[in-house]
Amino acid sequence: MENTDRKIKVCHLTSVHRYTDNRVFFKECTTLAESGYDVTLVAPNVENHDRNGVHLVGVKGHTNRFKRIFITAFRYVYREAKRQKADVYHFHDTELIPVGLMLRLKGKRVIYDVHENNAGAILSRSYVKSSFFKKILSFSIKVLEKGSARFFSTIVTARPDITEIFKKHKPFTVRNFPVLPDYDSIPDVDVDKTKTSVIYVGGMTEIRGLITLIQAFEKIDNAELWLLGFFGNDGFRAACESEAGWKNTKFLGSVEADQIFGYIKKADIGVVTFLPVPNHITTLANKPFEYMACGLPIVMSNFEYWQNFFKDSALYADPADADDVREKLQTLIDNPELRNKMGEKNLHLTQTEYNWELESKVLLEAYEFVLSK
């Protein structure tokens, strides 16, 4: 960043994410603030305050998707964005594309941060019941993103397969590698641990493979499953609790992103068995890297992309087959030597390659590129 008397003002915008979103706040906004930018994050339903050197500005949010798109985005987020008079705007949601375009019409520098394959993701959304309508929405999102991309100052993506979608616009790939804790200083957490523990961290929905994972624990008697995160809805939670494997499951609730490492470090095995929906099979989810950063071996879905990327950092199972998931978990549960060997390798990989300290340099390069235009 150029050395100027006035700090360059950056405004991140979201109408969907919580202000404590790991990528948006703890990684990108915090990194930019630490690098000397004057950073504001406009997010729904948060009280105005400063944290990590970032100015948090709340706008009224809606859970109803129609209201969120047409009221939160246009009436609140756009109005606040104009009021900020920032040098660079950085938005994180597809529904804010029109807001980004309007800011561009005002001559502003605008970055579109694409967290997932949005056109592919809509095909697995449970809130859209009609498969035909899902296809229409998916096509519409694809047209909207590709048609608008050329107008933005640059595109930032969260993983290589998304970069491929926008490749003609030369996007910056800023992967969701973890902000590494000081491993030896990770605080202990108050969890009653009586058996070998397998931890799942993240949102709990059907497509994340939670039902199959819990079913696998019906026949695992020498270990327990820890769930850390939040349930998508009460109905799905009830469905999970009705499974016989719930007897060997502990629901630990939800904590902020910077507090999860204490729970992961206390566990013995990490698990991420997403179902093979379009947006999962080539994703680079946060969780495997967070498990690795705490020295854990992993059991993962047997997606070809994951097997090629993570190689022998994990064992791979069919995420729709409870017996296969159980078998792979049992292999690690019964073999502490294998767990330790895989865990030590995974810890080394995150410390030398898969970490936010290295990845954040790409984010800063993206800002230098935008500011040079």
C-alpha positions as CSV (number, residue, x, y, z in Angstrom):
1,M,0.0,0.0,0.0
2,E,1.3,3.5,-0.8
3,N,2.6,5.6,2.0
4,T,0.1,8.5,2.3
5,D,-0.9,10.8,5.1
6,R,-4.5,9.7,4.8
7,K,-5.3,6.0,5.3
8,I,-7.0,4.4,2.4
9,K,-10.6,3.7,3.3
10,V,-12.0,0.2,2.7
11,C,-15.6,-0.8,3.1
12,H,-16.7,-4.4,3.2
13,L,-20.3,-5.1,2.6
14,T,-22.5,-8.1,3.4
15,S,-26.2,-8.7,3.7
16,V,-26.0,-12.4,4.4
17,H,-23.0,-13.2,6.7
18,R,-22.7,-12.6,10.4
19,Y,-20.2,-9.9,11.1
20,T,-18.0,-12.5,12.8
21,D,-17.8,-14.6,9.6
22,N,-14.4,-16.2,9.6
23,R,-13.4,-15.2,6.0
24,V,-15.0,-11.8,6.0
25,F,-14.0,-10.5,9.5
26,F,-11.3,-12.5,11.1
27,K,-9.3,-13.0,7.9
28,E,-9.8,-10.3,5.4
29,C,-11.0,-7.3,7.4
30,T,-8.6,-7.9,10.2
31,T,-5.7,-8.4,7.8
32,L,-6.4,-5.2,6.0
33,A,-6.7,-3.2,9.3
34,E,-3.4,-4.7,10.5
35,S,-1.8,-3.6,7.1
36,G,-2.7,0.0,7.6
37,Y,-6.1,0.4,5.9
38,D,-9.0,2.2,7.4
39,V,-11.5,-0.7,7.4
40,T,-15.3,-0.6,7.9
41,L,-17.5,-3.7,7.7
42,V,-21.2,-3.1,7.0
43,A,-23.2,-6.2,8.2
44,P,-26.7,-7.0,9.2
45,N,-27.9,-6.9,12.8
46,V,-24.8,-5.8,14.6
47,E,-24.4,-2.9,17.0
48,N,-21.9,-0.3,15.9
49,H,-18.5,-0.8,17.6
50,D,-14.8,-1.4,16.8
51,R,-13.1,-4.7,17.0
52,N,-9.7,-5.9,15.8
53,G,-9.2,-2.4,14.4
54,V,-12.2,-2.7,12.2
55,H,-15.3,-0.4,12.4
56,L,-18.4,-2.4,12.6
57,V,-21.5,-0.7,11.2
58,G,-24.9,-2.5,11.5
59,V,-27.8,-2.3,9.2
60,K,-31.3,-3.9,9.5
61,G,-31.2,-7.5,8.3
62,H,-34.0,-9.8,7.3
63,T,-34.3,-13.6,7.4
64,N,-36.8,-13.6,4.6
65,R,-34.8,-13.9,1.4
66,F,-37.1,-11.6,-0.6
67,K,-36.9,-8.9,1.9
68,R,-33.1,-9.4,2.3
69,I,-32.5,-9.0,-1.4
70,F,-34.8,-6.1,-2.0
71,I,-34.9,-4.2,1.3
72,T,-31.7,-5.0,3.2
73,A,-29.5,-4.8,0.1
74,F,-30.9,-1.8,-1.6
75,R,-32.4,0.3,1.2
76,Y,-29.9,-0.3,3.9
77,V,-26.6,-1.7,2.6
78,Y,-26.4,0.5,-0.4
79,R,-27.4,3.6,1.5
80,E,-24.7,2.9,4.2
81,A,-22.1,2.2,1.5
82,K,-22.7,5.6,-0.1
83,R,-22.4,7.3,3.3
84,Q,-19.0,5.6,4.0
85,K,-17.4,7.4,1.0
86,A,-14.7,4.6,0.8
87,D,-11.9,4.4,-1.6
88,V,-12.5,0.6,-2.2
89,Y,-15.7,-1.4,-1.7
90,H,-15.5,-5.1,-1.2
91,F,-18.7,-7.1,-1.2
92,H,-19.4,-10.8,-0.4
93,D,-22.8,-11.8,-1.6
94,T,-24.3,-12.5,-5.0
95,E,-27.4,-10.5,-4.1
96,L,-25.2,-7.4,-3.7
97,I,-24.1,-7.5,-7.3
98,P,-26.6,-4.7,-8.2
99,V,-25.2,-2.7,-5.3
100,G,-21.7,-3.2,-6.6
101,L,-22.7,-2.1,-10.0
102,M,-24.3,1.1,-8.7
103,L,-21.1,1.9,-6.8
104,R,-19.1,1.3,-10.0
105,L,-21.4,3.8,-11.8
106,K,-20.4,6.3,-9.2
107,G,-16.8,5.7,-10.1
108,K,-15.9,3.6,-7.1
109,R,-13.4,0.8,-7.0
110,V,-15.3,-2.4,-6.3
111,I,-14.2,-6.0,-5.5
112,Y,-16.5,-8.9,-5.8
113,D,-15.5,-11.7,-3.4
114,V,-16.9,-15.1,-4.5
115,H,-17.0,-17.5,-1.6
116,E,-18.6,-20.4,-3.5
117,N,-19.8,-21.7,-6.8
118,N,-23.1,-19.9,-6.4
119,A,-24.8,-21.3,-9.6
120,G,-23.9,-24.8,-8.5
121,A,-24.8,-24.2,-4.8
122,I,-28.4,-23.2,-5.6
123,L,-29.0,-26.7,-7.0
124,S,-28.7,-28.2,-3.6
125,R,-30.6,-25.6,-1.5
126,S,-33.4,-27.2,0.4
127,Y,-35.5,-24.0,0.6
128,V,-36.0,-24.2,-3.2
129,K,-38.4,-27.1,-3.7
130,S,-38.8,-27.3,-7.4
131,S,-35.9,-28.8,-9.3
132,F,-37.0,-26.9,-12.4
133,F,-36.9,-23.6,-10.6
134,K,-33.5,-24.5,-9.1
135,K,-32.2,-24.9,-12.7
136,I,-33.7,-21.5,-13.7
137,L,-32.1,-19.8,-10.6
138,S,-28.8,-21.5,-11.3
139,F,-28.8,-20.3,-14.9
140,S,-29.8,-16.8,-13.8
141,I,-27.0,-16.6,-11.3
142,K,-24.5,-17.8,-13.8
143,V,-25.6,-15.1,-16.3
144,L,-25.7,-12.4,-13.7
145,E,-22.2,-13.2,-12.4
146,K,-20.6,-13.6,-15.8
147,G,-22.3,-10.5,-17.2
148,S,-21.3,-8.2,-14.3
149,A,-17.8,-9.5,-13.6
150,R,-16.1,-7.4,-16.3
151,F,-17.4,-4.2,-14.6
152,F,-15.8,-4.8,-11.2
153,S,-12.3,-3.6,-10.4
154,T,-11.3,-7.2,-9.7
155,I,-12.7,-10.6,-8.6
156,V,-11.4,-12.4,-5.5
157,T,-12.3,-16.1,-5.2
158,A,-12.1,-18.6,-2.3
159,R,-10.9,-21.6,-4.3
160,P,-9.4,-22.6,-7.6
161,D,-12.5,-24.1,-9.2
162,I,-14.3,-20.7,-8.7
163,T,-11.3,-19.0,-10.2
164,E,-11.7,-21.1,-13.3
165,I,-15.3,-19.8,-13.7
166,F,-14.0,-16.2,-13.8
167,K,-10.6,-16.9,-15.4
168,K,-10.9,-14.4,-18.3
169,H,-11.1,-11.7,-15.7
170,K,-7.8,-12.8,-14.0
171,P,-9.2,-13.1,-10.5
172,F,-7.1,-13.4,-7.3
173,T,-7.5,-16.8,-5.5
174,V,-7.5,-16.2,-1.8
175,R,-8.1,-19.6,-0.2
176,N,-9.7,-20.1,3.2
177,F,-6.6,-21.3,5.0
178,P,-6.7,-20.9,8.8
179,V,-5.3,-18.1,10.9
180,L,-2.9,-20.2,12.8
181,P,-3.0,-20.2,16.6
182,D,0.1,-20.6,18.7
183,Y,-0.3,-24.3,19.0
184,D,1.3,-24.6,22.4
185,S,-0.8,-21.7,23.8
186,I,-4.2,-22.9,22.6
187,P,-6.3,-22.8,25.8
188,D,-7.9,-25.9,27.2
189,V,-11.7,-26.1,27.1
190,D,-14.2,-27.4,29.6
191,V,-15.5,-30.5,27.9
192,D,-15.9,-33.8,29.7
193,K,-13.9,-36.2,27.6
194,T,-14.2,-39.9,28.6
195,K,-13.5,-41.5,25.2
196,T,-11.6,-41.0,22.0
197,S,-13.3,-38.0,20.4
198,V,-14.2,-37.3,16.8
199,I,-15.1,-33.6,16.1
200,Y,-17.2,-32.0,13.4
201,V,-17.2,-28.2,13.3
202,G,-19.5,-26.1,11.2
203,G,-23.1,-25.6,10.1
204,M,-25.3,-28.7,10.6
205,T,-27.5,-29.4,7.6
206,E,-28.6,-32.4,5.7
207,I,-26.1,-31.9,2.8
208,R,-23.2,-31.7,5.3
209,G,-23.7,-35.5,5.9
210,L,-24.7,-35.2,9.5
211,I,-27.3,-37.9,9.5
212,T,-25.0,-40.5,8.0
213,L,-22.2,-39.4,10.4
214,I,-24.5,-39.8,13.5
215,Q,-25.7,-43.2,12.1
216,A,-22.1,-44.3,12.0
217,F,-21.8,-43.8,15.7
218,E,-24.6,-46.3,16.5
219,K,-22.0,-49.1,16.3
220,I,-19.0,-47.2,17.6
221,D,-18.7,-47.8,21.3
222,N,-15.2,-46.7,22.1
223,A,-15.5,-43.2,20.9
224,E,-17.9,-40.2,20.9
225,L,-18.8,-37.6,18.3
226,W,-18.5,-33.9,19.2
227,L,-20.7,-31.4,17.2
228,L,-19.6,-27.8,17.4
229,G,-21.6,-25.3,15.4
230,F,-25.3,-24.5,14.8
231,F,-28.2,-26.4,13.4
232,G,-29.9,-25.1,10.2
233,N,-33.3,-25.6,11.8
234,D,-35.0,-27.2,14.7
235,G,-36.6,-29.9,12.5
236,F,-33.2,-31.1,11.3
237,R,-31.8,-31.1,14.9
238,A,-34.8,-33.3,16.0
239,A,-34.0,-35.7,13.1
240,C,-30.4,-36.0,14.3
241,E,-31.4,-36.5,17.9
242,S,-33.8,-39.3,16.8
243,E,-30.9,-41.4,15.4
244,A,-29.6,-44.2,17.5
245,G,-26.1,-42.9,17.1
246,W,-27.1,-39.8,19.1
247,K,-26.4,-41.8,22.3
248,N,-22.7,-41.4,21.4
249,T,-22.9,-37.8,20.4
250,K,-22.3,-34.5,22.3
251,F,-23.7,-31.2,20.9
252,L,-21.3,-28.5,22.1
253,G,-23.2,-25.5,20.7
254,S,-21.6,-22.7,18.7
255,V,-18.6,-20.4,19.4
256,E,-16.9,-17.6,17.5
257,A,-14.3,-18.6,14.9
258,D,-11.3,-17.6,17.0
259,Q,-12.4,-19.9,19.8
260,I,-12.8,-23.2,18.1
261,F,-9.2,-24.3,18.2
262,G,-9.4,-25.2,21.9
263,Y,-12.2,-27.7,21.1
264,I,-10.4,-29.1,18.0
265,K,-7.1,-29.5,19.9
266,K,-8.8,-31.4,22.7
267,A,-10.4,-33.9,20.2
268,D,-8.5,-36.8,18.5
269,I,-9.9,-37.0,15.0
270,G,-11.5,-34.4,12.7
271,V,-14.4,-35.4,10.3
272,V,-15.9,-33.7,7.3
273,T,-18.2,-36.0,5.3
274,F,-20.1,-33.6,3.1
275,L,-22.6,-35.1,0.6
276,P,-21.6,-35.0,-3.1
277,V,-23.7,-32.0,-4.2
278,P,-22.3,-29.7,-6.9
279,N,-20.9,-27.1,-4.6
280,H,-19.1,-29.6,-2.4
281,I,-17.2,-31.9,-4.7
282,T,-14.5,-29.3,-5.5
283,T,-14.7,-27.1,-2.5
284,L,-11.8,-26.3,-0.1
285,A,-13.8,-26.0,3.1
286,N,-12.3,-24.3,6.2
287,K,-12.6,-27.2,8.5
288,P,-10.0,-29.7,7.2
289,F,-7.4,-27.0,7.5
290,E,-8.5,-26.1,11.0
291,Y,-8.3,-29.8,12.0
292,M,-4.8,-30.0,10.5
293,A,-3.7,-26.8,12.3
294,C,-4.4,-28.6,15.6
295,G,-2.5,-31.7,14.6
296,L,-5.5,-34.0,13.9
297,P,-5.9,-36.7,11.3
298,I,-9.1,-36.5,9.3
299,V,-11.8,-38.7,7.8
300,M,-13.2,-37.0,4.7
301,S,-15.7,-37.6,1.8
302,N,-14.1,-39.6,-1.0
303,F,-14.4,-36.8,-3.6
304,E,-11.7,-37.1,-6.2
305,Y,-10.7,-33.5,-5.8
306,W,-10.2,-33.9,-2.1
307,Q,-8.2,-37.1,-2.5
308,N,-5.9,-35.4,-5.0
309,F,-5.5,-32.3,-2.8
310,F,-5.2,-33.8,0.7
311,K,-3.6,-37.1,-0.2
312,D,-2.5,-39.0,2.9
313,S,-3.6,-36.3,5.3
314,A,-6.9,-38.2,5.6
315,L,-8.8,-41.4,5.2
316,Y,-11.7,-41.2,2.7
317,A,-15.2,-42.6,3.0
318,D,-18.4,-42.6,1.0
319,P,-20.3,-39.8,2.9
320,A,-23.7,-41.5,2.1
321,D,-22.6,-44.9,3.5
322,A,-22.7,-45.0,7.4
323,D,-20.9,-48.3,7.4
324,D,-18.0,-47.0,5.3
325,V,-17.8,-43.8,7.5
326,R,-17.8,-46.0,10.6
327,E,-15.1,-48.3,9.2
328,K,-12.7,-45.4,8.4
329,L,-13.3,-43.7,11.7
330,Q,-12.8,-47.0,13.5
331,T,-9.4,-47.4,11.8
332,L,-8.2,-44.2,13.3
333,I,-9.9,-44.8,16.7
334,D,-8.2,-48.2,17.1
335,N,-4.8,-47.0,15.9
336,P,-3.3,-44.2,18.0
337,E,0.1,-44.6,16.2
338,L,-1.5,-43.9,12.8
339,R,-3.4,-40.9,14.3
340,N,-0.2,-39.4,15.7
341,K,1.7,-39.9,12.4
342,M,-1.0,-38.3,10.3
343,G,-1.6,-35.5,12.8
344,E,2.1,-34.6,13.0
345,K,2.2,-34.4,9.2
346,N,-0.9,-32.3,9.0
347,L,0.4,-29.8,11.6
348,H,3.6,-29.4,9.6
349,L,1.6,-28.8,6.4
350,T,-0.4,-26.0,7.9
351,Q,2.6,-24.4,9.5
352,T,4.5,-24.4,6.2
353,E,1.9,-24.1,3.5
354,Y,-1.8,-24.0,4.4
355,N,-2.1,-20.9,6.6
356,W,-3.6,-17.5,6.3
357,E,-0.4,-15.6,7.0
358,L,0.9,-16.8,3.6
359,E,-2.5,-16.6,1.8
360,S,-3.2,-13.0,3.0
361,K,-0.4,-11.8,0.8
362,V,-2.6,-12.6,-2.2
363,L,-5.4,-10.4,-0.7
364,L,-3.0,-7.5,-0.3
365,E,-1.8,-8.0,-3.9
366,A,-5.4,-7.7,-5.0
367,Y,-5.7,-4.4,-3.2
368,E,-2.5,-3.1,-4.7
369,F,-3.8,-4.0,-8.1
370,V,-7.1,-2.3,-7.6
371,L,-5.5,0.8,-6.2
372,S,-3.1,1.1,-9.1
373,K,-5.9,1.3,-11.6
